[in-house]
Amino acid sequence: MSTKRIALITGATSGIGEATARLLAANQFNLILCGRRQDRLATLATDLSKQADVTTLSFDVRNEPEVSQSIASLPAKWKNIDALINNAGNAHGLDPIQTGSIEDWDAMMDINVKGLLYVTKAVLPSMVSRNQGHIINIGSIAGKEIYGNGNVYCASKFAVDALTKGMRIDLNPHNIKVTGIHPGLVETEFSIVRFKGDADRAANVYKGLEPLRGEDIADLILFTLTRPAHVVVADLVVLPTAQASATVVRRN
């Protein structure tokens, strides 16, 4: 195995995660690709193996024993993870609090908050012991501003923002960088999941504007990972030009 840095990416099978995997493979990173869809992981790993050393882990971030066992199973050559990109996340439903689905609430809190914690907990011991590493948490503009019917999704992303800040303080003595990246409208599978596969409703989210793409966020992730040792990009909000805030969007 080469001396390239090792990056572990959750939610690597689509959207921001896949775009990040492709960009990092082309820029001197070896990759641990994580996701639930084993077929997609295998296809992506085969594709990227021409540029980098790649291994895959298939687990559900909501399942703590599964997370810890999967990461603990990594061979010795993969254990010294240099960069953790906590990208796995989801939104389910867009309902006012009084009619929201408890199942949807659980999915968002379990994946967006607890899943991020479980993966971080499993990866940190090696970073702490080596006094080096970089954690990038993918948040959302919804973690900075509340919007109508966003209630629990916004709460989960506010939690990601708070955890990112807390990690930065706690890990400061161990020389570990912590970055929060908070995108606005990014056209991925996000809205398809939120609206339970309703493609027409999902398409309306991005209608009349040019949204961000997964590749745009991947560019920022690479930028933060390639700053000098004494520089950390701590907190970054990125919006498409047509978006001014969580609720102000210019549509043609």
Backbone as CSV, one residue per row, in Angstrom:
resi,resn,N_x,N_y,N_z,CA_x,CA_y,CA_z,C_x,C_y,C_z
1,MET,0.845,-1.202,0.000,0.000,0.000,0.000,0.873,1.241,0.000
2,SER,0.479,2.265,-0.732,1.281,3.478,-0.867,1.217,4.324,0.396
3,THR,1.964,5.421,0.381,1.969,6.341,1.521,0.933,7.447,1.367
4,LYS,0.005,7.282,0.453,-1.078,8.255,0.328,-1.880,8.321,1.626
5,ARG,-2.524,9.451,1.856,-3.415,9.578,3.008,-4.657,8.715,2.809
6,ILE,-5.231,8.262,3.917,-6.414,7.407,3.896,-7.630,8.223,4.321
7,ALA,-8.660,8.197,3.502,-9.916,8.878,3.822,-11.038,7.857,3.915
8,LEU,-11.830,7.942,4.973,-13.037,7.127,5.119,-14.244,8.019,4.840
9,ILE,-15.095,7.584,3.922,-16.258,8.369,3.505,-17.525,7.572,3.767
10,THR,-18.438,8.107,4.573,-19.732,7.465,4.751,-20.704,7.991,3.690
11,GLY,-21.716,7.178,3.381,-22.655,7.577,2.333,-21.973,7.749,0.999
12,ALA,-21.050,6.818,0.676,-20.186,6.984,-0.490,-20.816,6.534,-1.796
13,THR,-22.028,5.989,-1.755,-22.576,5.364,-2.959,-23.358,6.303,-3.867
14,SER,-23.522,7.549,-3.471,-24.257,8.481,-4.326,-23.958,9.916,-3.891
15,GLY,-24.393,10.870,-4.697,-24.372,12.285,-4.335,-23.010,12.811,-3.928
16,ILE,-22.998,13.546,-2.835,-21.772,14.180,-2.338,-20.710,13.129,-2.025
17,GLY,-21.111,12.023,-1.417,-20.151,10.992,-1.048,-19.450,10.393,-2.246
18,GLU,-20.219,10.061,-3.277,-19.613,9.487,-4.486,-18.713,10.499,-5.178
19,ALA,-19.174,11.747,-5.290,-18.370,12.783,-5.933,-17.057,12.992,-5.173
20,THR,-17.139,12.946,-3.849,-15.940,13.117,-3.034,-14.977,11.956,-3.232
21,ALA,-15.507,10.754,-3.278,-14.657,9.582,-3.500,-13.910,9.702,-4.822
22,ARG,-14.607,10.109,-5.861,-13.980,10.219,-7.182,-12.891,11.295,-7.180
23,LEU,-13.168,12.420,-6.530,-12.191,13.508,-6.531,-10.970,13.168,-5.671
24,LEU,-11.186,12.568,-4.519,-10.058,12.232,-3.656,-9.197,11.138,-4.282
25,ALA,-9.823,10.177,-4.953,-9.043,9.133,-5.623,-8.106,9.723,-6.665
26,ALA,-8.553,10.798,-7.305,-7.740,11.452,-8.330,-6.704,12.402,-7.738
27,ASN,-6.724,12.559,-6.406,-5.835,13.535,-5.756,-5.099,12.942,-4.561
28,GLN,-4.509,11.778,-4.787,-3.543,11.206,-3.843,-4.129,10.752,-2.512
29,PHE,-5.354,10.264,-2.526,-5.950,9.649,-1.342,-6.280,8.197,-1.635
30,ASN,-6.054,7.323,-0.655,-6.626,5.987,-0.667,-7.934,6.025,0.104
31,LEU,-8.863,5.120,-0.222,-10.241,5.295,0.220,-10.827,4.078,0.921
32,ILE,-11.543,4.356,2.006,-12.435,3.388,2.637,-13.847,3.881,2.347
33,LEU,-14.547,3.189,1.474,-15.877,3.608,1.041,-16.925,2.869,1.856
34,CYS,-17.846,3.611,2.453,-18.848,3.021,3.337,-20.253,3.344,2.836
35,GLY,-21.132,2.370,2.950,-22.518,2.570,2.557,-23.302,1.286,2.776
36,ARG,-24.601,1.370,2.557,-25.456,0.195,2.745,-25.632,-0.621,1.474
37,ARG,-25.445,0.014,0.302,-25.714,-0.655,-0.968,-24.433,-1.310,-1.488
38,GLN,-24.281,-2.585,-1.190,-23.043,-3.296,-1.497,-22.739,-3.323,-2.990
39,ASP,-23.776,-3.423,-3.816,-23.539,-3.469,-5.259,-22.920,-2.167,-5.743
40,ARG,-23.425,-1.049,-5.263,-22.864,0.243,-5.658,-21.450,0.429,-5.117
41,LEU,-21.220,-0.013,-3.884,-19.876,0.067,-3.318,-18.886,-0.702,-4.175
42,ALA,-19.276,-1.910,-4.570,-18.377,-2.749,-5.360,-18.079,-2.117,-6.721
43,THR,-19.110,-1.564,-7.352,-18.918,-0.925,-8.657,-18.010,0.284,-8.550
44,LEU,-18.242,1.110,-7.538,-17.426,2.309,-7.357,-15.987,1.937,-7.024
45,ALA,-15.811,0.950,-6.176,-14.462,0.530,-5.795,-13.684,0.031,-7.004
46,THR,-14.339,-0.744,-7.851,-13.681,-1.238,-9.063,-13.285,-0.091,-9.971
47,ASP,-14.164,0.873,-10.109,-13.910,2.034,-10.954,-12.715,2.842,-10.450
48,LEU,-12.673,3.077,-9.141,-11.644,3.952,-8.576,-10.322,3.239,-8.317
49,SER,-10.322,1.928,-8.368,-9.098,1.181,-8.072,-8.005,1.419,-9.106
50,LYS,-8.363,2.021,-10.227,-7.357,2.385,-11.221,-6.508,3.565,-10.756
51,GLN,-7.048,4.352,-9.808,-6.358,5.559,-9.354,-5.851,5.470,-7.914
52,ALA,-6.441,4.585,-7.121,-6.128,4.564,-5.694,-6.348,3.163,-5.141
53,ASP,-5.792,2.920,-3.967,-6.144,1.714,-3.221,-7.511,1.961,-2.583
54,VAL,-8.406,1.008,-2.736,-9.779,1.186,-2.252,-10.225,-0.067,-1.522
55,THR,-10.881,0.127,-0.379,-11.575,-0.964,0.279,-12.967,-0.483,0.650
56,THR,-13.865,-1.399,0.933,-15.253,-1.021,1.221,-15.723,-1.649,2.517
57,LEU,-16.646,-0.959,3.171,-17.331,-1.464,4.357,-18.816,-1.218,4.166
58,SER,-19.614,-2.263,4.295,-21.061,-2.111,4.156,-21.708,-2.232,5.532
59,PHE,-22.269,-1.108,6.005,-22.954,-1.105,7.294,-23.983,0.013,7.319
60,ASP,-24.891,-0.071,8.267,-25.895,0.956,8.504,-25.401,1.807,9.670
61,VAL,-25.202,3.095,9.444,-24.642,3.952,10.499,-25.522,3.988,11.745
62,ARG,-26.802,3.602,11.623,-27.696,3.609,12.782,-27.415,2.460,13.753
63,ASN,-26.682,1.468,13.290,-26.448,0.258,14.070,-25.050,0.316,14.676
64,GLU,-24.970,0.723,15.952,-23.649,0.949,16.570,-22.785,-0.299,16.585
65,PRO,-23.280,-1.472,16.981,-22.417,-2.657,16.940,-21.885,-2.948,15.536
66,GLU,-22.747,-2.749,14.539,-22.340,-2.984,13.155,-21.247,-2.001,12.741
67,VAL,-21.411,-0.739,13.132,-20.417,0.286,12.813,-19.071,-0.060,13.447
68,SER,-19.076,-0.300,14.747,-17.819,-0.532,15.459,-17.139,-1.811,14.985
69,GLN,-17.933,-2.861,14.741,-17.346,-4.120,14.279,-16.770,-3.985,12.873
70,SER,-17.459,-3.261,12.013,-16.973,-3.082,10.640,-15.654,-2.323,10.621
71,ILE,-15.590,-1.222,11.345,-14.368,-0.418,11.342,-13.237,-1.147,12.057
72,ALA,-13.559,-1.890,13.112,-12.534,-2.675,13.806,-11.986,-3.794,12.923
73,SER,-12.758,-4.235,11.933,-12.339,-5.336,11.068,-11.327,-4.916,10.008
74,LEU,-11.072,-3.628,9.884,-10.129,-3.163,8.866,-8.748,-3.769,9.103
75,PRO,-8.087,-4.254,8.051,-6.712,-4.734,8.196,-5.791,-3.621,8.688
76,ALA,-4.659,-4.003,9.233,-3.734,-3.039,9.849,-3.375,-1.901,8.908
77,LYS,-3.206,-2.206,7.628,-2.764,-1.165,6.684,-3.817,-0.082,6.470
78,TRP,-5.072,-0.356,6.894,-6.149,0.620,6.718,-6.541,1.316,8.017
79,LYS,-5.965,0.956,9.120,-6.457,1.444,10.419,-6.087,2.888,10.720
80,ASN,-4.994,3.388,10.159,-4.583,4.758,10.456,-5.270,5.744,9.502
81,ILE,-6.538,5.975,9.786,-7.356,6.849,8.942,-6.950,8.306,9.180
82,ASP,-6.658,9.005,8.087,-6.226,10.399,8.177,-7.386,11.373,8.100
83,ALA,-8.409,11.018,7.341,-9.551,11.926,7.146,-10.851,11.136,7.229
84,LEU,-11.767,11.618,8.035,-13.112,11.051,8.142,-14.097,12.061,7.580
85,ILE,-14.837,11.657,6.547,-15.870,12.519,5.991,-17.215,11.925,6.386
86,ASN,-17.836,12.534,7.399,-19.153,12.106,7.873,-20.212,12.706,6.958
87,ASN,-20.508,11.968,5.889,-21.408,12.467,4.860,-22.791,11.822,4.912
88,ALA,-22.900,10.612,5.456,-24.188,9.920,5.474,-25.232,10.764,6.199
89,GLY,-26.369,10.949,5.580,-27.438,11.743,6.181,-28.711,11.582,5.379
90,ASN,-29.809,12.088,5.923,-31.084,11.925,5.243,-32.104,12.926,5.755
91,ALA,-33.115,13.154,4.934,-34.322,13.871,5.362,-35.509,12.992,5.014
92,HIS,-36.478,12.936,5.910,-37.685,12.143,5.662,-38.909,13.006,5.959
93,GLY,-39.694,13.243,4.935,-40.913,14.007,5.119,-40.673,15.500,5.232
94,LEU,-41.759,16.237,5.051,-41.729,17.696,5.186,-43.083,18.099,5.767
95,ASP,-43.269,17.716,7.029,-44.556,17.882,7.683,-44.441,18.809,8.883
96,PRO,-45.518,19.535,9.209,-45.505,20.302,10.457,-45.397,19.351,11.642
97,ILE,-44.912,19.873,12.750,-44.595,19.027,13.896,-45.804,18.227,14.375
98,GLN,-46.998,18.801,14.258,-48.185,18.139,14.804,-48.624,16.920,13.996
99,THR,-48.178,16.824,12.751,-48.557,15.671,11.928,-47.350,14.853,11.483
100,GLY,-46.189,15.163,12.023,-44.980,14.452,11.624,-45.008,12.987,12.014
101,SER,-44.268,12.202,11.272,-44.180,10.759,11.500,-43.048,10.444,12.472
102,ILE,-43.353,9.695,13.517,-42.315,9.299,14.469,-41.261,8.449,13.772
103,GLU,-41.682,7.630,12.828,-40.721,6.816,12.072,-39.740,7.705,11.312
104,ASP,-40.261,8.778,10.705,-39.391,9.732,10.013,-38.453,10.426,10.996
105,TRP,-38.993,10.843,12.147,-38.155,11.503,13.152,-37.010,10.605,13.572
106,ASP,-37.325,9.340,13.851,-36.292,8.405,14.296,-35.211,8.232,13.228
107,ALA,-35.638,8.112,11.976,-34.666,7.924,10.892,-33.699,9.097,10.813
108,MET,-34.217,10.322,10.923,-33.357,11.502,10.812,-32.413,11.637,11.999
109,MET,-32.918,11.435,13.204,-32.055,11.565,14.381,-31.046,10.418,14.436
110,ASP,-31.476,9.221,14.061,-30.585,8.063,14.139,-29.456,8.141,13.125
111,ILE,-29.749,8.580,11.913,-28.718,8.643,10.867,-27.886,9.914,10.986
112,ASN,-28.557,11.065,11.076,-27.849,12.341,11.010,-27.030,12.637,12.264
113,VAL,-27.513,12.189,13.409,-26.841,12.524,14.673,-26.131,11.306,15.264
114,LYS,-26.896,10.267,15.584,-26.295,9.111,16.234,-25.334,8.380,15.300
115,GLY,-25.678,8.286,14.018,-24.782,7.637,13.072,-23.454,8.351,12.970
116,LEU,-23.503,9.679,12.908,-22.272,10.470,12.874,-21.421,10.207,14.121
117,LEU,-22.077,10.143,15.269,-21.366,9.877,16.522,-20.747,8.486,16.531
118,TYR,-21.495,7.489,16.084,-20.998,6.111,16.118,-19.745,5.953,15.251
119,VAL,-19.787,6.514,14.046,-18.645,6.386,13.147,-17.442,7.149,13.709
120,THR,-17.690,8.349,14.192,-16.598,9.146,14.752,-15.954,8.442,15.932
121,LYS,-16.772,7.892,16.808,-16.266,7.178,17.988,-15.356,6.024,17.583
122,ALA,-15.714,5.325,16.500,-14.930,4.177,16.055,-13.613,4.573,15.402
123,VAL,-13.584,5.745,14.773,-12.398,6.179,14.032,-11.409,6.941,14.918
124,LEU,-11.908,7.620,15.942,-11.068,8.542,16.720,-9.873,7.929,17.452
125,PRO,-9.957,6.728,18.015,-8.813,6.256,18.805,-7.475,6.322,18.072
126,SER,-7.457,5.945,16.808,-6.211,5.994,16.043,-5.742,7.429,15.838
127,MET,-6.674,8.330,15.541,-6.307,9.741,15.364,-5.732,10.315,16.654
128,VAL,-6.391,10.023,17.770,-5.937,10.549,19.061,-4.562,9.991,19.409
129,SER,-4.354,8.708,19.176,-3.067,8.099,19.535,-1.923,8.647,18.696
130,ARG,-2.236,9.079,17.463,-1.202,9.616,16.566,-1.112,11.135,16.608
131,ASN,-2.044,11.777,17.328,-2.094,13.239,17.372,-2.154,13.842,15.971
132,GLN,-3.025,13.278,15.144,-3.246,13.839,13.810,-4.528,13.260,13.223
133,GLY,-5.114,14.031,12.348,-6.332,13.596,11.678,-7.201,14.784,11.342
134,HIS,-8.221,14.521,10.539,-9.136,15.583,10.102,-10.529,14.978,9.984
135,ILE,-11.487,15.581,10.660,-12.882,15.160,10.584,-13.671,16.251,9.866
136,ILE,-14.412,15.847,8.840,-15.284,16.778,8.124,-16.712,16.282,8.270
137,ASN,-17.548,17.102,8.886,-18.959,16.776,9.070,-19.787,17.558,8.056
138,ILE,-20.581,16.838,7.270,-21.436,17.498,6.292,-22.765,17.838,6.963
139,GLY,-22.971,19.115,7.192,-24.195,19.606,7.800,-25.156,20.099,6.734
140,SER,-25.756,21.263,6.982,-26.741,21.809,6.049,-27.044,23.244,6.454
141,ILE,-27.507,24.042,5.490,-28.043,25.357,5.829,-29.169,25.209,6.846
142,ALA,-29.823,24.030,6.863,-30.884,23.750,7.836,-30.338,23.603,9.249
143,GLY,-29.021,23.536,9.393,-28.402,23.539,10.709,-28.002,24.927,11.161
144,LYS,-28.302,25.903,10.326,-28.029,27.304,10.650,-29.315,28.121,10.749
145,GLU,-30.330,27.737,9.981,-31.589,28.479,9.920,-32.762,27.484,9.903
146,ILE,-33.810,27.805,10.641,-35.020,26.973,10.638,-35.939,27.404,9.496
147,TYR,-36.601,26.436,8.881,-37.643,26.763,7.905,-38.897,25.962,8.222
148,GLY,-40.022,26.455,7.740,-41.293,25.822,8.032,-41.325,24.360,7.628
149,ASN,-41.875,23.520,8.499,-42.003,22.076,8.290,-40.662,21.344,8.308
150,GLY,-39.584,22.072,8.625,-38.273,21.434,8.689,-37.950,20.867,10.052
151,ASN,-38.690,21.292,11.062,-38.535,20.969,12.484,-37.467,19.939,12.847
152,VAL,-37.746,18.636,12.702,-36.820,17.606,13.189,-35.579,17.506,12.303
153,TYR,-35.739,17.674,10.990,-34.552,17.673,10.131,-33.628,18.817,10.538
154,CYS,-34.191,20.016,10.722,-33.372,21.150,11.157,-32.717,20.861,12.506
155,ALA,-33.475,20.271,13.422,-32.919,19.943,14.737,-31.729,19.006,14.604
156,SER,-31.838,18.024,13.710,-30.731,17.076,13.537,-29.499,17.767,12.972
157,LYS,-29.698,18.729,12.092,-28.548,19.416,11.502,-28.001,20.509,12.429
158,PHE,-28.849,21.098,13.261,-28.325,21.967,14.321,-27.443,21.148,15.252
159,ALA,-27.843,19.898,15.509,-27.036,19.014,16.355,-25.691,18.729,15.701
160,VAL,-25.678,18.520,14.393,-24.412,18.293,13.690,-23.501,19.504,13.846
161,ASP,-24.060,20.695,13.720,-23.278,21.918,13.888,-22.705,22.001,15.304
162,ALA,-23.532,21.711,16.304,-23.069,21.758,17.695,-22.002,20.699,17.958
163,LEU,-22.207,19.507,17.441,-21.220,18.442,17.635,-19.896,18.796,16.964
164,THR,-19.966,19.406,15.801,-18.747,19.818,15.103,-17.954,20.803,15.954
165,LYS,-18.644,21.777,16.518,-17.970,22.763,17.366,-17.417,22.115,18.631
166,GLY,-18.201,21.204,19.214,-17.744,20.509,20.415,-16.545,19.622,20.141
167,MET,-16.558,18.923,19.010,-15.409,18.091,18.627,-14.149,18.935,18.478
168,ARG,-14.311,20.098,17.848,-13.140,20.950,17.615,-12.485,21.348,18.937
169,ILE,-13.294,21.632,19.939,-12.762,21.994,21.263,-12.115,20.789,21.940
170,ASP,-12.840,19.668,21.961,-12.344,18.489,22.678,-11.104,17.891,22.036
171,LEU,-11.007,17.987,20.716,-9.894,17.363,20.005,-8.736,18.306,19.761
172,ASN,-8.896,19.553,20.150,-7.814,20.526,19.993,-6.499,20.073,20.629
173,PRO,-6.506,19.506,21.848,-5.239,19.060,22.437,-4.562,17.943,21.649
174,HIS,-5.313,17.295,20.765,-4.774,16.154,20.022,-4.443,16.506,18.576
175,ASN,-4.443,17.807,18.252,-4.000,18.269,16.935,-4.889,17.742,15.802
176,ILE,-6.161,17.495,16.117,-7.090,16.969,15.116,-7.955,18.111,14.584
177,LYS,-7.926,18.286,13.286,-8.742,19.325,12.650,-10.199,18.865,12.571
178,VAL,-11.120,19.810,12.730,-12.544,19.513,12.587,-13.186,20.616,11.751
179,THR,-13.872,20.198,10.697,-14.488,21.128,9.749,-15.977,20.816,9.620
180,GLY,-16.799,21.854,9.574,-18.213,21.712,9.241,-18.487,22.351,7.899
181,ILE,-19.112,21.612,6.993,-19.514,22.154,5.691,-21.036,22.073,5.608
182,HIS,-21.661,23.203,5.336,-23.121,23.319,5.431,-23.690,23.798,4.097
183,PRO,-24.082,22.872,3.227,-24.597,23.276,1.915,-26.056,23.706,1.958
184,GLY,-26.401,24.535,0.981,-27.795,24.815,0.693,-28.331,23.768,-0.265
185,LEU,-29.066,24.191,-1.272,-29.694,23.260,-2.206,-28.654,22.531,-3.056
186,VAL,-28.562,21.226,-2.861,-27.683,20.371,-3.664,-28.559,19.309,-4.319
187,GLU,-28.470,19.181,-5.628,-29.300,18.196,-6.321,-28.633,16.824,-6.253
188,THR,-29.132,15.984,-5.369,-28.679,14.604,-5.193,-29.930,13.742,-5.046
189,GLU,-29.810,12.592,-4.387,-30.988,11.768,-4.097,-31.737,12.271,-2.866
190,PHE,-31.277,13.366,-2.272,-31.829,13.899,-1.025,-33.343,14.055,-1.085
191,SER,-33.828,14.766,-2.100,-35.263,15.053,-2.165,-36.084,13.825,-2.552
192,ILE,-35.500,12.931,-3.333,-36.186,11.670,-3.647,-36.463,10.899,-2.358
193,VAL,-35.477,10.863,-1.476,-35.649,10.171,-0.187,-36.666,10.915,0.672
194,ARG,-36.510,12.239,0.748,-37.424,13.028,1.591,-38.869,12.810,1.194
195,PHE,-39.133,12.751,-0.106,-40.506,12.638,-0.591,-40.875,11.209,-0.986
196,LYS,-40.201,10.233,-0.371,-40.578,8.815,-0.489,-40.642,8.341,-1.929
197,GLY,-39.694,8.785,-2.746,-39.628,8.333,-4.127,-40.482,9.112,-5.109
198,ASP,-41.135,10.181,-4.672,-41.971,11.000,-5.559,-41.050,11.904,-6.386
199,ALA,-40.700,11.439,-7.596,-39.721,12.135,-8.427,-40.203,13.521,-8.850
200,ASP,-41.498,13.669,-9.132,-42.016,14.967,-9.560,-41.901,15.997,-8.434
201,ARG,-42.270,15.594,-7.222,-42.175,16.518,-6.098,-40.717,16.860,-5.814
202,ALA,-39.836,15.871,-5.941,-38.412,16.119,-5.718,-37.863,17.091,-6.754
203,ALA,-38.270,16.944,-8.005,-37.771,17.815,-9.068,-38.184,19.260,-8.847
204,ASN,-39.353,19.485,-8.243,-39.832,20.844,-7.998,-38.942,21.617,-7.025
205,VAL,-38.211,20.889,-6.173,-37.309,21.555,-5.213,-36.265,22.379,-5.955
206,TYR,-35.834,21.871,-7.119,-34.737,22.512,-7.855,-35.220,23.224,-9.111
207,LYS,-36.529,23.289,-9.278,-37.091,23.870,-10.498,-36.806,25.371,-10.578
208,GLY,-36.345,25.814,-11.738,-36.152,27.232,-11.977,-34.864,27.807,-11.429
209,LEU,-33.938,26.960,-11.002,-32.650,27.461,-10.543,-31.583,26.428,-10.830
210,GLU,-30.328,26.832,-10.761,-29.213,25.903,-10.889,-28.703,25.581,-9.492
211,PRO,-29.002,24.392,-8.984,-28.571,24.040,-7.637,-27.095,23.664,-7.617
212,LEU,-26.564,23.502,-6.427,-25.238,22.924,-6.280,-25.278,21.463,-6.720
213,ARG,-24.115,20.943,-7.043,-23.966,19.531,-7.376,-23.045,18.875,-6.349
214,GLY,-23.086,17.571,-6.297,-22.187,16.864,-5.393,-20.740,17.238,-5.633
215,GLU,-20.389,17.462,-6.890,-19.006,17.816,-7.236,-18.582,19.146,-6.626
216,ASP,-19.528,20.070,-6.460,-19.197,21.361,-5.844,-18.775,21.181,-4.395
217,ILE,-19.475,20.310,-3.676,-19.137,20.067,-2.278,-17.841,19.262,-2.190
218,ALA,-17.653,18.331,-3.111,-16.406,17.566,-3.143,-15.203,18.493,-3.314
219,ASP,-15.335,19.518,-4.162,-14.246,20.491,-4.332,-13.873,21.141,-3.004
220,LEU,-14.888,21.494,-2.215,-14.633,22.138,-0.933,-14.004,21.164,0.059
221,ILE,-14.439,19.923,0.020,-13.846,18.914,0.902,-12.367,18.741,0.581
222,LEU,-12.048,18.628,-0.698,-10.637,18.512,-1.080,-9.850,19.749,-0.647
223,PHE,-10.433,20.928,-0.830,-9.757,22.163,-0.418,-9.433,22.134,1.069
224,THR,-10.406,21.767,1.893,-10.160,21.777,3.341,-9.099,20.745,3.722
225,LEU,-9.074,19.611,3.016,-8.119,18.552,3.348,-6.695,18.852,2.895
226,THR,-6.540,19.835,2.032,-5.219,20.105,1.477,-4.651,21.447,1.928
227,ARG,-5.230,22.017,2.988,-4.627,23.227,3.571,-3.360,22.840,4.347
228,PRO,-2.466,23.800,4.563,-1.265,23.510,5.346,-1.614,23.029,6.750
229,ALA,-0.649,22.387,7.404,-0.886,21.780,8.718,-1.391,22.781,9.749
230,HIS,-1.013,24.041,9.605,-1.395,25.035,10.624,-2.726,25.716,10.316
231,VAL,-3.423,25.277,9.269,-4.659,25.926,8.835,-5.814,24.931,8.905
232,VAL,-6.921,25.342,9.550,-8.146,24.555,9.502,-9.293,25.451,9.042
233,VAL,-10.009,25.000,8.032,-11.255,25.665,7.636,-12.309,25.147,8.596
234,ALA,-12.732,25.978,9.529,-13.564,25.497,10.634,-15.027,25.354,10.245
235,ASP,-15.583,26.340,9.544,-17.024,26.379,9.334,-17.309,27.034,7.994
236,LEU,-18.030,26.323,7.142,-18.212,26.788,5.777,-19.657,26.585,5.344
237,VAL,-20.349,27.676,4.986,-21.692,27.616,4.418,-21.568,27.881,2.926
238,VAL,-22.187,27.032,2.107,-22.103,27.198,0.664,-23.507,27.074,0.074
239,LEU,-23.860,28.032,-0.769,-25.185,28.087,-1.388,-25.043,28.221,-2.887
240,PRO,-26.033,27.766,-3.650,-26.060,28.149,-5.059,-26.300,29.652,-5.166
241,THR,-25.849,30.247,-6.240,-25.975,31.702,-6.396,-27.429,32.152,-6.289
242,ALA,-28.360,31.295,-6.695,-29.778,31.650,-6.672,-30.394,31.578,-5.281
243,GLN,-29.636,31.129,-4.294,-30.167,30.979,-2.946,-29.480,31.965,-2.013
244,ALA,-30.277,32.710,-1.244,-29.728,33.688,-0.299,-29.793,33.212,1.140
245,SER,-30.724,32.316,1.435,-30.891,31.791,2.792,-31.655,30.485,2.681
246,ALA,-31.992,29.917,3.824,-32.761,28.665,3.802,-34.103,28.824,3.113
247,THR,-34.654,30.031,3.106,-36.008,30.244,2.577,-36.078,31.217,1.414
248,VAL,-35.000,31.918,1.095,-35.011,32.900,0.014,-34.268,32.327,-1.185
249,VAL,-35.039,32.011,-2.248,-34.483,31.403,-3.447,-35.053,32.120,-4.664
250,ARG,-34.199,32.492,-5.585,-34.636,33.133,-6.831,-34.844,32.065,-7.897
251,ARG,-36.046,31.995,-8.421,-36.359,31.003,-9.456,-36.773,31.700,-10.741
252,ASN,-36.341,31.162,-11.856,-36.704,31.728,-13.150,-38.113,31.329,-13.537
